[in-house]
Amino acid sequence: MFLGLFAGLGKDRTKLGAWIDRRGIKQEWLVLKSGLNRNTVRLACNDCDHMPTGKTMQKIIKALREVDSSVRAEQFWDL
């Protein structure tokens, strides 16, 4: 499923990837704040067919709430 292009570079991004892009957040920041490995964050941001585990979603949301306290998992994934 196509959700948009980032900066005209032709990169497909998930809702999560597009959200962090709009806020100028780097995937590496999310890796550091969430404690997840780079590949897990890369999949969550770039693979529209990937569905993270509940635990992974929790870690991502906890990290993102440092930026926006109102962020919810439903914004990024169909639960």
Jmol script that loads the backbone (N, CA, C; Angstrom):
load data "model"
ATOM      1  N   MET A   1       0.848  -1.179   0.000  1.00  0.00           N
ATOM      2  CA  MET A   1       0.000   0.000   0.000  1.00  0.00           C
ATOM      3  C   MET A   1       0.890   1.237   0.000  1.00  0.00           C
ATOM      4  N   PHE A   2       0.622   2.156  -0.888  1.00  0.00           N
ATOM      5  CA  PHE A   2       1.392   3.381  -1.005  1.00  0.00           C
ATOM      6  C   PHE A   2       0.804   4.452  -0.098  1.00  0.00           C
ATOM      7  N   LEU A   3       1.640   5.055   0.726  1.00  0.00           N
ATOM      8  CA  LEU A   3       1.161   6.100   1.635  1.00  0.00           C
ATOM      9  C   LEU A   3       1.816   7.451   1.377  1.00  0.00           C
ATOM     10  N   GLY A   4       2.682   7.527   0.404  1.00  0.00           N
ATOM     11  CA  GLY A   4       3.254   8.827   0.087  1.00  0.00           C
ATOM     12  C   GLY A   4       4.735   8.772  -0.176  1.00  0.00           C
ATOM     13  N   LEU A   5       5.231   9.850  -0.730  1.00  0.00           N
ATOM     14  CA  LEU A   5       6.642   9.971  -1.030  1.00  0.00           C
ATOM     15  C   LEU A   5       7.277  10.940  -0.066  1.00  0.00           C
ATOM     16  N   PHE A   6       8.520  10.677   0.262  1.00  0.00           N
ATOM     17  CA  PHE A   6       9.256  11.552   1.156  1.00  0.00           C
ATOM     18  C   PHE A   6      10.228  12.396   0.342  1.00  0.00           C
ATOM     19  N   ALA A   7      10.086  13.692   0.417  1.00  0.00           N
ATOM     20  CA  ALA A   7      10.998  14.667  -0.186  1.00  0.00           C
ATOM     21  C   ALA A   7      11.279  14.384  -1.664  1.00  0.00           C
ATOM     22  N   GLY A   8      10.315  13.777  -2.354  1.00  0.00           N
ATOM     23  CA  GLY A   8      10.470  13.551  -3.776  1.00  0.00           C
ATOM     24  C   GLY A   8      11.507  12.508  -4.135  1.00  0.00           C
ATOM     25  N   LEU A   9      11.979  11.747  -3.160  1.00  0.00           N
ATOM     26  CA  LEU A   9      13.017  10.762  -3.411  1.00  0.00           C
ATOM     27  C   LEU A   9      12.453   9.411  -3.813  1.00  0.00           C
ATOM     28  N   GLY A  10      11.138   9.280  -3.832  1.00  0.00           N
ATOM     29  CA  GLY A  10      10.523   8.031  -4.256  1.00  0.00           C
ATOM     30  C   GLY A  10      10.487   6.957  -3.195  1.00  0.00           C
ATOM     31  N   LYS A  11      10.750   7.323  -1.935  1.00  0.00           N
ATOM     32  CA  LYS A  11      10.740   6.324  -0.873  1.00  0.00           C
ATOM     33  C   LYS A  11       9.325   6.164  -0.332  1.00  0.00           C
ATOM     34  N   ASP A  12       8.827   4.939  -0.369  1.00  0.00           N
ATOM     35  CA  ASP A  12       7.547   4.657   0.280  1.00  0.00           C
ATOM     36  C   ASP A  12       7.741   4.773   1.783  1.00  0.00           C
ATOM     37  N   ARG A  13       6.769   5.341   2.458  1.00  0.00           N
ATOM     38  CA  ARG A  13       6.836   5.462   3.914  1.00  0.00           C
ATOM     39  C   ARG A  13       5.504   5.010   4.492  1.00  0.00           C
ATOM     40  N   THR A  14       5.571   4.426   5.658  1.00  0.00           N
ATOM     41  CA  THR A  14       4.362   4.076   6.390  1.00  0.00           C
ATOM     42  C   THR A  14       3.803   5.342   7.025  1.00  0.00           C
ATOM     43  N   LYS A  15       2.665   5.220   7.667  1.00  0.00           N
ATOM     44  CA  LYS A  15       2.110   6.373   8.393  1.00  0.00           C
ATOM     45  C   LYS A  15       3.093   6.836   9.460  1.00  0.00           C
ATOM     46  N   LEU A  16       3.738   5.889  10.130  1.00  0.00           N
ATOM     47  CA  LEU A  16       4.745   6.234  11.135  1.00  0.00           C
ATOM     48  C   LEU A  16       5.914   6.967  10.492  1.00  0.00           C
ATOM     49  N   GLY A  17       6.431   6.441   9.389  1.00  0.00           N
ATOM     50  CA  GLY A  17       7.550   7.075   8.702  1.00  0.00           C
ATOM     51  C   GLY A  17       7.227   8.485   8.253  1.00  0.00           C
ATOM     52  N   ALA A  18       6.034   8.665   7.696  1.00  0.00           N
ATOM     53  CA  ALA A  18       5.612   9.999   7.261  1.00  0.00           C
ATOM     54  C   ALA A  18       5.484  10.940   8.452  1.00  0.00           C
ATOM     55  N   TRP A  19       4.978  10.440   9.580  1.00  0.00           N
ATOM     56  CA  TRP A  19       4.804  11.253  10.787  1.00  0.00           C
ATOM     57  C   TRP A  19       6.147  11.756  11.295  1.00  0.00           C
ATOM     58  N   ILE A  20       7.133  10.860  11.395  1.00  0.00           N
ATOM     59  CA  ILE A  20       8.436  11.312  11.902  1.00  0.00           C
ATOM     60  C   ILE A  20       9.118  12.242  10.895  1.00  0.00           C
ATOM     61  N   ASP A  21       8.915  11.997   9.601  1.00  0.00           N
ATOM     62  CA  ASP A  21       9.489  12.883   8.584  1.00  0.00           C
ATOM     63  C   ASP A  21       8.948  14.301   8.725  1.00  0.00           C
ATOM     64  N   ARG A  22       7.643  14.430   8.912  1.00  0.00           N
ATOM     65  CA  ARG A  22       7.028  15.759   9.033  1.00  0.00           C
ATOM     66  C   ARG A  22       7.571  16.530  10.234  1.00  0.00           C
ATOM     67  N   ARG A  23       8.025  15.816  11.240  1.00  0.00           N
ATOM     68  CA  ARG A  23       8.526  16.465  12.452  1.00  0.00           C
ATOM     69  C   ARG A  23      10.049  16.566  12.478  1.00  0.00           C
ATOM     70  N   GLY A  24      10.688  16.113  11.413  1.00  0.00           N
ATOM     71  CA  GLY A  24      12.143  16.200  11.346  1.00  0.00           C
ATOM     72  C   GLY A  24      12.859  15.224  12.261  1.00  0.00           C
ATOM     73  N   ILE A  25      12.176  14.156  12.641  1.00  0.00           N
ATOM     74  CA  ILE A  25      12.753  13.142  13.525  1.00  0.00           C
ATOM     75  C   ILE A  25      13.480  12.114  12.670  1.00  0.00           C
ATOM     76  N   LYS A  26      14.665  11.732  13.093  1.00  0.00           N
ATOM     77  CA  LYS A  26      15.443  10.712  12.402  1.00  0.00           C
ATOM     78  C   LYS A  26      15.112   9.334  12.974  1.00  0.00           C
ATOM     79  N   GLN A  27      15.176   8.324  12.118  1.00  0.00           N
ATOM     80  CA  GLN A  27      14.924   6.958  12.583  1.00  0.00           C
ATOM     81  C   GLN A  27      15.910   6.593  13.688  1.00  0.00           C
ATOM     82  N   GLU A  28      17.134   7.084  13.611  1.00  0.00           N
ATOM     83  CA  GLU A  28      18.134   6.769  14.630  1.00  0.00           C
ATOM     84  C   GLU A  28      17.693   7.284  16.007  1.00  0.00           C
ATOM     85  N   TRP A  29      17.030   8.441  16.047  1.00  0.00           N
ATOM     86  CA  TRP A  29      16.502   8.951  17.314  1.00  0.00           C
ATOM     87  C   TRP A  29      15.506   7.954  17.879  1.00  0.00           C
ATOM     88  N   LEU A  30      14.632   7.433  17.019  1.00  0.00           N
ATOM     89  CA  LEU A  30      13.630   6.469  17.464  1.00  0.00           C
ATOM     90  C   LEU A  30      14.286   5.178  17.942  1.00  0.00           C
ATOM     91  N   VAL A  31      15.358   4.763  17.288  1.00  0.00           N
ATOM     92  CA  VAL A  31      16.116   3.589  17.728  1.00  0.00           C
ATOM     93  C   VAL A  31      16.627   3.813  19.150  1.00  0.00           C
ATOM     94  N   LEU A  32      17.247   4.961  19.373  1.00  0.00           N
ATOM     95  CA  LEU A  32      17.833   5.258  20.688  1.00  0.00           C
ATOM     96  C   LEU A  32      16.772   5.398  21.776  1.00  0.00           C
ATOM     97  N   LYS A  33      15.698   6.103  21.484  1.00  0.00           N
ATOM     98  CA  LYS A  33      14.663   6.356  22.488  1.00  0.00           C
ATOM     99  C   LYS A  33      13.801   5.127  22.784  1.00  0.00           C
ATOM    100  N   SER A  34      13.581   4.291  21.781  1.00  0.00           N
ATOM    101  CA  SER A  34      12.698   3.137  21.972  1.00  0.00           C
ATOM    102  C   SER A  34      13.433   1.901  22.471  1.00  0.00           C
ATOM    103  N   GLY A  35      14.741   1.841  22.235  1.00  0.00           N
ATOM    104  CA  GLY A  35      15.497   0.651  22.600  1.00  0.00           C
ATOM    105  C   GLY A  35      15.342  -0.482  21.592  1.00  0.00           C
ATOM    106  N   LEU A  36      14.708  -0.192  20.467  1.00  0.00           N
ATOM    107  CA  LEU A  36      14.523  -1.191  19.419  1.00  0.00           C
ATOM    108  C   LEU A  36      15.738  -1.201  18.501  1.00  0.00           C
ATOM    109  N   ASN A  37      15.914  -2.301  17.764  1.00  0.00           N
ATOM    110  CA  ASN A  37      17.045  -2.334  16.840  1.00  0.00           C
ATOM    111  C   ASN A  37      16.703  -1.581  15.558  1.00  0.00           C
ATOM    112  N   ARG A  38      17.732  -1.236  14.813  1.00  0.00           N
ATOM    113  CA  ARG A  38      17.569  -0.424  13.608  1.00  0.00           C
ATOM    114  C   ARG A  38      16.653  -1.082  12.582  1.00  0.00           C
ATOM    115  N   ASN A  39      16.778  -2.392  12.413  1.00  0.00           N
ATOM    116  CA  ASN A  39      15.962  -3.074  11.421  1.00  0.00           C
ATOM    117  C   ASN A  39      14.482  -3.015  11.787  1.00  0.00           C
ATOM    118  N   THR A  40      14.162  -3.151  13.062  1.00  0.00           N
ATOM    119  CA  THR A  40      12.772  -3.081  13.509  1.00  0.00           C
ATOM    120  C   THR A  40      12.188  -1.700  13.215  1.00  0.00           C
ATOM    121  N   VAL A  41      12.942  -0.662  13.512  1.00  0.00           N
ATOM    122  CA  VAL A  41      12.483   0.705  13.254  1.00  0.00           C
ATOM    123  C   VAL A  41      12.387   0.949  11.751  1.00  0.00           C
ATOM    124  N   ARG A  42      13.357   0.458  10.999  1.00  0.00           N
ATOM    125  CA  ARG A  42      13.326   0.611   9.537  1.00  0.00           C
ATOM    126  C   ARG A  42      12.068  -0.025   8.959  1.00  0.00           C
ATOM    127  N   LEU A  43      11.739  -1.230   9.396  1.00  0.00           N
ATOM    128  CA  LEU A  43      10.527  -1.896   8.916  1.00  0.00           C
ATOM    129  C   LEU A  43       9.276  -1.098   9.287  1.00  0.00           C
ATOM    130  N   ALA A  44       9.215  -0.616  10.517  1.00  0.00           N
ATOM    131  CA  ALA A  44       8.049   0.139  10.979  1.00  0.00           C
ATOM    132  C   ALA A  44       7.857   1.431  10.194  1.00  0.00           C
ATOM    133  N   CYS A  45       8.954   2.011   9.722  1.00  0.00           N
ATOM    134  CA  CYS A  45       8.888   3.286   9.004  1.00  0.00           C
ATOM    135  C   CYS A  45       8.772   3.131   7.492  1.00  0.00           C
ATOM    136  N   ASN A  46       9.183   1.997   6.955  1.00  0.00           N
ATOM    137  CA  ASN A  46       9.293   1.859   5.504  1.00  0.00           C
ATOM    138  C   ASN A  46       8.470   0.747   4.877  1.00  0.00           C
ATOM    139  N   ASP A  47       8.091  -0.257   5.623  1.00  0.00           N
ATOM    140  CA  ASP A  47       7.403  -1.419   5.044  1.00  0.00           C
ATOM    141  C   ASP A  47       5.915  -1.350   5.370  1.00  0.00           C
ATOM    142  N   CYS A  48       5.132  -0.946   4.385  1.00  0.00           N
ATOM    143  CA  CYS A  48       3.695  -0.761   4.590  1.00  0.00           C
ATOM    144  C   CYS A  48       2.960  -2.066   4.870  1.00  0.00           C
ATOM    145  N   ASP A  49       3.592  -3.197   4.570  1.00  0.00           N
ATOM    146  CA  ASP A  49       2.966  -4.497   4.835  1.00  0.00           C
ATOM    147  C   ASP A  49       3.357  -5.083   6.186  1.00  0.00           C
ATOM    148  N   HIS A  50       4.274  -4.442   6.863  1.00  0.00           N
ATOM    149  CA  HIS A  50       4.772  -4.947   8.153  1.00  0.00           C
ATOM    150  C   HIS A  50       3.846  -4.517   9.296  1.00  0.00           C
ATOM    151  N   MET A  51       3.510  -5.460  10.160  1.00  0.00           N
ATOM    152  CA  MET A  51       2.713  -5.161  11.357  1.00  0.00           C
ATOM    153  C   MET A  51       3.572  -5.471  12.579  1.00  0.00           C
ATOM    154  N   PRO A  52       4.032  -4.432  13.296  1.00  0.00           N
ATOM    155  CA  PRO A  52       4.860  -4.660  14.483  1.00  0.00           C
ATOM    156  C   PRO A  52       4.083  -5.393  15.576  1.00  0.00           C
ATOM    157  N   THR A  53       4.822  -6.038  16.469  1.00  0.00           N
ATOM    158  CA  THR A  53       4.188  -6.681  17.612  1.00  0.00           C
ATOM    159  C   THR A  53       3.639  -5.610  18.548  1.00  0.00           C
ATOM    160  N   GLY A  54       2.770  -6.011  19.437  1.00  0.00           N
ATOM    161  CA  GLY A  54       2.213  -5.084  20.413  1.00  0.00           C
ATOM    162  C   GLY A  54       3.292  -4.441  21.269  1.00  0.00           C
ATOM    163  N   LYS A  55       4.289  -5.220  21.669  1.00  0.00           N
ATOM    164  CA  LYS A  55       5.382  -4.706  22.500  1.00  0.00           C
ATOM    165  C   LYS A  55       6.197  -3.650  21.733  1.00  0.00           C
ATOM    166  N   THR A  56       6.444  -3.921  20.455  1.00  0.00           N
ATOM    167  CA  THR A  56       7.169  -2.961  19.622  1.00  0.00           C
ATOM    168  C   THR A  56       6.373  -1.671  19.482  1.00  0.00           C
ATOM    169  N   MET A  57       5.076  -1.795  19.244  1.00  0.00           N
ATOM    170  CA  MET A  57       4.233  -0.607  19.141  1.00  0.00           C
ATOM    171  C   MET A  57       4.296   0.212  20.422  1.00  0.00           C
ATOM    172  N   GLN A  58       4.230  -0.463  21.556  1.00  0.00           N
ATOM    173  CA  GLN A  58       4.284   0.238  22.844  1.00  0.00           C
ATOM    174  C   GLN A  58       5.579   1.033  22.991  1.00  0.00           C
ATOM    175  N   LYS A  59       6.698   0.427  22.609  1.00  0.00           N
ATOM    176  CA  LYS A  59       7.990   1.100  22.727  1.00  0.00           C
ATOM    177  C   LYS A  59       8.060   2.313  21.804  1.00  0.00           C
ATOM    178  N   ILE A  60       7.535   2.169  20.599  1.00  0.00           N
ATOM    179  CA  ILE A  60       7.530   3.288  19.646  1.00  0.00           C
ATOM    180  C   ILE A  60       6.658   4.426  20.162  1.00  0.00           C
ATOM    181  N   ILE A  61       5.462   4.092  20.613  1.00  0.00           N
ATOM    182  CA  ILE A  61       4.542   5.124  21.109  1.00  0.00           C
ATOM    183  C   ILE A  61       5.122   5.829  22.332  1.00  0.00           C
ATOM    184  N   LYS A  62       5.732   5.082  23.234  1.00  0.00           N
ATOM    185  CA  LYS A  62       6.340   5.698  24.421  1.00  0.00           C
ATOM    186  C   LYS A  62       7.407   6.706  24.012  1.00  0.00           C
ATOM    187  N   ALA A  63       8.236   6.353  23.039  1.00  0.00           N
ATOM    188  CA  ALA A  63       9.274   7.270  22.564  1.00  0.00           C
ATOM    189  C   ALA A  63       8.655   8.497  21.903  1.00  0.00           C
ATOM    190  N   LEU A  64       7.654   8.283  21.052  1.00  0.00           N
ATOM    191  CA  LEU A  64       7.036   9.397  20.334  1.00  0.00           C
ATOM    192  C   LEU A  64       6.301  10.352  21.260  1.00  0.00           C
ATOM    193  N   ARG A  65       5.859   9.867  22.396  1.00  0.00           N
ATOM    194  CA  ARG A  65       5.157  10.739  23.342  1.00  0.00           C
ATOM    195  C   ARG A  65       6.087  11.767  23.970  1.00  0.00           C
ATOM    196  N   GLU A  66       7.386  11.598  23.798  1.00  0.00           N
ATOM    197  CA  GLU A  66       8.321  12.640  24.219  1.00  0.00           C
ATOM    198  C   GLU A  66       8.212  13.857  23.295  1.00  0.00           C
ATOM    199  N   VAL A  67       7.724  13.635  22.083  1.00  0.00           N
ATOM    200  CA  VAL A  67       7.554  14.696  21.089  1.00  0.00           C
ATOM    201  C   VAL A  67       6.129  15.230  21.108  1.00  0.00           C
ATOM    202  N   ASP A  68       5.165  14.306  21.219  1.00  0.00           N
ATOM    203  CA  ASP A  68       3.741  14.663  21.187  1.00  0.00           C
ATOM    204  C   ASP A  68       3.001  13.736  22.144  1.00  0.00           C
ATOM    205  N   SER A  69       2.589  14.262  23.266  1.00  0.00           N
ATOM    206  CA  SER A  69       1.971  13.436  24.310  1.00  0.00           C
ATOM    207  C   SER A  69       0.620  12.854  23.904  1.00  0.00           C
ATOM    208  N   SER A  70       0.048  13.334  22.819  1.00  0.00           N
ATOM    209  CA  SER A  70      -1.276  12.836  22.411  1.00  0.00           C
ATOM    210  C   SER A  70      -1.204  11.726  21.359  1.00  0.00           C
ATOM    211  N   VAL A  71       0.007  11.331  20.963  1.00  0.00           N
ATOM    212  CA  VAL A  71       0.143  10.316  19.909  1.00  0.00           C
ATOM    213  C   VAL A  71      -0.449   8.978  20.362  1.00  0.00           C
ATOM    214  N   ARG A  72      -1.108   8.279  19.411  1.00  0.00           N
ATOM    215  CA  ARG A  72      -1.754   6.990  19.702  1.00  0.00           C
ATOM    216  C   ARG A  72      -1.390   5.984  18.617  1.00  0.00           C
ATOM    217  N   ALA A  73      -1.328   4.730  18.989  1.00  0.00           N
ATOM    218  CA  ALA A  73      -0.976   3.657  18.050  1.00  0.00           C
ATOM    219  C   ALA A  73      -1.929   3.616  16.863  1.00  0.00           C
ATOM    220  N   GLU A  74      -3.193   3.932  17.076  1.00  0.00           N
ATOM    221  CA  GLU A  74      -4.199   3.882  16.011  1.00  0.00           C
ATOM    222  C   GLU A  74      -3.887   4.859  14.875  1.00  0.00           C
ATOM    223  N   GLN A  75      -3.044   5.841  15.131  1.00  0.00           N
ATOM    224  CA  GLN A  75      -2.655   6.776  14.089  1.00  0.00           C
ATOM    225  C   GLN A  75      -1.762   6.106  13.044  1.00  0.00           C
ATOM    226  N   PHE A  76      -1.088   5.040  13.433  1.00  0.00           N
ATOM    227  CA  PHE A  76      -0.089   4.414  12.570  1.00  0.00           C
ATOM    228  C   PHE A  76      -0.449   3.013  12.097  1.00  0.00           C
ATOM    229  N   TRP A  77      -1.234   2.300  12.885  1.00  0.00           N
ATOM    230  CA  TRP A  77      -1.539   0.913  12.571  1.00  0.00           C
ATOM    231  C   TRP A  77      -3.028   0.640  12.731  1.00  0.00           C
ATOM    232  N   ASP A  78      -3.554  -0.262  11.895  1.00  0.00           N
ATOM    233  CA  ASP A  78      -4.936  -0.705  12.017  1.00  0.00           C
ATOM    234  C   ASP A  78      -4.995  -1.762  13.110  1.00  0.00           C
ATOM    235  N   LEU A  79      -5.583  -1.409  14.212  1.00  0.00           N
ATOM    236  CA  LEU A  79      -5.644  -2.332  15.362  1.00  0.00           C
ATOM    237  C   LEU A  79      -6.986  -3.012  15.449  1.00  0.00           C
TER     238      LEU A  79
END
end "model"
wireframe off; spacefill off
backbone 0.3
color backbone group
